[in-house]
Amino acid sequence: MGRGKIEIKRIENSSNRQVTYSKRKNGILKKAKEITVLCDAQVSLIIFAASGKMHDYISPSTTLIDILERYQKTSGKRIWDAKHENLNGEIERLKKENDSMQIELRHLKGEDINSLNYKELMALEDALETGLVSVREKQMDVYRMFRRNDKILEEENRELTFLWQQRLAVEGAREVDNGFDQSVRDYNSHMPFAFRVQPMQPNLQERI
């Protein structure tokens, strides 16, 4: 007794739907790999789950871009619009520019220069000399900046030292004054009582 036919419609139960998707996704990917090997076909398969997760398969003998371009030429349908074409051209331009800069950088390091002719070597030498002059000028600017900063720090240090010395001098003068006052108080405390309390009286002989 064979299996009954399954009605092709959306499966409402989310668990059953996920199980069915996983089984059929694996099955269609397996079929894509088999037809690639058995029939020497070029296959491009892209699947997006309801969750947004992507699964894909591309035949090892080709790429997705090649498949899409071949499809576009064969079907006559334009996949890439003008915006995408311009973007693709800009990407290619940037790749070439990056490759050229990498080669130039290796030349500046002295690498891969055996293939350069005399004029190219002269241009490379001029570029290196120009760069060396710029580096030295920048080096002198940095040196002068450090010198200015050193002078500023020295002046600030001198000012702080002067202020500190002034403060020490003021505090020293205060200590001397306090010591003098204390000495006077100590001297008065040791004077005889008669000398300290004897009032000043007029001459008694003048009164007689």
C-alpha positions as CSV (number, residue, x, y, z in Angstrom):
1,M,0.0,0.0,0.0
2,G,1.6,3.3,-1.1
3,R,1.6,6.6,0.7
4,G,-1.3,8.8,0.2
5,K,-1.0,12.1,-1.8
6,I,-0.1,15.1,0.3
7,E,-2.1,18.2,-0.5
8,I,0.3,21.0,-1.6
9,K,-0.7,23.8,0.6
10,R,0.8,25.7,3.5
11,I,1.4,23.6,6.6
12,E,-0.3,25.4,9.4
13,N,1.5,23.6,12.3
14,S,4.8,25.4,12.8
15,S,6.7,22.3,14.0
16,N,5.5,20.2,11.1
17,R,6.3,23.0,8.7
18,Q,9.9,23.2,10.0
19,V,10.4,19.5,9.8
20,T,9.1,19.4,6.3
21,Y,11.3,22.3,5.3
22,S,14.4,20.7,6.7
23,K,13.7,17.3,4.9
24,R,12.8,18.8,1.6
25,K,15.7,21.4,1.7
26,N,18.2,18.6,2.3
27,G,16.6,16.6,-0.5
28,I,16.7,19.3,-3.1
29,L,20.3,20.1,-2.2
30,K,21.2,16.5,-2.5
31,K,19.5,16.3,-5.9
32,A,21.4,19.5,-7.1
33,K,24.8,17.8,-6.1
34,E,23.8,14.6,-7.8
35,I,22.8,16.2,-11.1
36,T,26.1,18.1,-11.1
37,V,28.1,15.0,-10.7
38,L,26.1,12.6,-12.8
39,C,25.3,14.9,-15.7
40,D,28.2,17.4,-15.6
41,A,25.6,20.2,-15.2
42,Q,26.2,23.6,-13.7
43,V,23.7,24.3,-10.9
44,S,23.1,27.3,-8.7
45,L,20.6,26.9,-5.9
46,I,19.6,29.4,-3.3
47,I,17.0,28.8,-0.6
48,F,15.7,31.3,1.9
49,A,13.8,29.9,4.9
50,A,10.8,31.7,6.4
51,S,13.2,32.7,9.2
52,G,15.5,34.4,6.7
53,K,18.3,31.8,6.9
54,M,19.9,31.1,3.6
55,H,21.1,27.8,2.2
56,D,22.8,27.6,-1.2
57,Y,24.7,25.3,-3.5
58,I,26.9,26.2,-6.5
59,S,28.5,23.7,-8.8
60,P,32.2,23.5,-8.1
61,S,33.0,24.2,-11.8
62,T,31.3,27.7,-11.8
63,T,30.4,30.7,-9.7
64,L,27.2,32.5,-8.9
65,I,28.2,35.5,-11.0
66,D,29.0,33.3,-14.0
67,I,25.7,31.5,-13.6
68,L,23.7,34.8,-13.4
69,E,25.5,36.3,-16.4
70,R,25.0,33.2,-18.4
71,Y,21.3,33.2,-17.4
72,Q,21.0,36.9,-18.4
73,K,22.6,36.3,-21.9
74,T,20.5,33.1,-22.5
75,S,17.2,34.4,-21.3
76,G,17.5,38.0,-22.5
77,K,16.4,39.2,-19.1
78,R,18.4,41.9,-17.4
79,I,19.3,41.0,-13.9
80,W,21.7,43.9,-13.3
81,D,20.3,47.4,-13.7
82,A,22.4,50.4,-14.5
83,K,23.0,51.1,-10.8
84,H,24.5,47.7,-10.2
85,E,26.6,47.9,-13.3
86,N,28.0,51.2,-12.2
87,L,28.7,49.8,-8.8
88,N,30.4,46.8,-10.3
89,G,32.5,49.1,-12.4
90,E,33.5,51.1,-9.4
91,I,34.4,48.0,-7.5
92,E,36.6,46.9,-10.4
93,R,38.2,50.3,-10.5
94,L,39.0,50.2,-6.8
95,K,40.5,46.8,-7.1
96,K,42.8,47.9,-9.9
97,E,43.8,51.0,-8.0
98,N,44.5,48.9,-4.9
99,D,46.6,46.5,-6.9
100,S,48.6,49.4,-8.4
101,M,49.1,50.9,-5.0
102,Q,50.3,47.6,-3.6
103,I,52.8,47.3,-6.4
104,E,54.0,50.8,-5.9
105,L,54.4,50.2,-2.2
106,R,56.6,47.1,-2.8
107,H,58.7,49.2,-5.2
108,L,59.2,51.9,-2.5
109,K,60.4,49.1,-0.2
110,G,62.9,48.0,-2.8
111,E,61.0,44.9,-3.7
112,D,60.2,43.6,-7.2
113,I,62.2,46.3,-8.9
114,N,64.1,44.0,-11.3
115,S,61.5,44.4,-13.9
116,L,61.7,48.3,-13.8
117,N,63.4,50.1,-16.6
118,Y,65.8,53.1,-16.2
119,K,63.1,55.8,-16.3
120,E,60.9,54.0,-13.8
121,L,63.9,53.6,-11.5
122,M,64.7,57.3,-11.8
123,A,61.0,58.2,-11.0
124,L,61.2,55.8,-8.0
125,E,64.4,57.5,-6.8
126,D,62.8,61.0,-7.1
127,A,59.7,59.8,-5.2
128,L,61.9,58.4,-2.4
129,E,64.0,61.6,-2.2
130,T,60.8,63.7,-2.1
131,G,59.4,61.5,0.6
132,L,62.7,61.7,2.6
133,V,62.7,65.5,2.4
134,S,59.1,65.6,3.7
135,V,60.0,63.2,6.5
136,R,62.9,65.2,7.6
137,E,60.9,68.4,7.6
138,K,58.2,66.8,9.7
139,Q,61.0,65.5,12.0
140,M,62.3,69.0,12.5
141,D,58.8,70.3,13.2
142,V,58.4,67.7,15.9
143,Y,61.8,68.5,17.3
144,R,61.1,72.2,17.4
145,M,57.8,71.5,19.1
146,F,59.5,69.5,21.8
147,R,62.0,72.2,22.3
148,R,59.3,74.8,22.7
149,N,57.5,72.6,25.2
150,D,60.8,72.1,27.1
151,K,61.3,75.9,27.3
152,I,57.8,76.4,28.5
153,L,58.3,73.7,31.2
154,E,61.6,75.2,32.3
155,E,60.0,78.7,32.6
156,E,57.1,77.3,34.6
157,N,59.6,75.4,36.8
158,R,61.6,78.6,37.5
159,E,58.4,80.5,38.4
160,L,57.3,77.7,40.7
161,T,60.7,77.6,42.3
162,F,60.7,81.4,42.8
163,L,57.3,81.3,44.4
164,W,58.3,78.5,46.6
165,Q,61.4,80.3,47.8
166,Q,59.4,83.4,48.5
167,R,57.0,81.4,50.6
168,L,59.9,79.8,52.5
169,A,61.4,83.2,53.1
170,V,58.0,84.6,54.5
171,E,57.5,81.6,56.7
172,G,61.2,81.9,57.9
173,A,60.6,85.5,58.8
174,R,57.5,84.6,60.7
175,E,59.4,82.0,62.7
176,V,62.1,84.5,63.5
177,D,59.5,87.1,64.8
178,N,57.7,84.4,66.8
179,G,61.1,83.3,68.3
180,F,61.9,86.9,69.2
181,D,58.5,87.4,70.9
182,Q,59.0,84.2,72.8
183,S,62.5,85.2,73.9
184,V,61.1,88.6,75.2
185,R,58.4,86.7,77.1
186,D,60.9,84.3,78.6
187,Y,63.2,87.2,79.6
188,N,60.4,89.1,81.3
189,S,59.3,85.9,83.1
190,H,62.8,85.6,84.7
191,M,63.2,89.3,85.7
192,P,63.2,90.1,89.6
193,F,59.7,91.0,90.8
194,A,60.9,94.4,92.1
195,F,62.2,95.5,88.7
196,R,59.1,94.4,87.0
197,V,56.4,96.0,89.2
198,Q,58.3,99.1,90.7
199,P,56.3,102.1,89.7
200,M,58.0,105.2,88.4
201,Q,57.9,107.9,91.2
202,P,59.0,111.6,91.1
203,N,62.2,112.6,92.9
204,L,61.4,112.9,96.6
205,Q,64.1,115.5,97.2
206,E,62.5,117.8,94.7
207,R,59.2,117.5,96.7
208,I,61.1,118.5,100.0
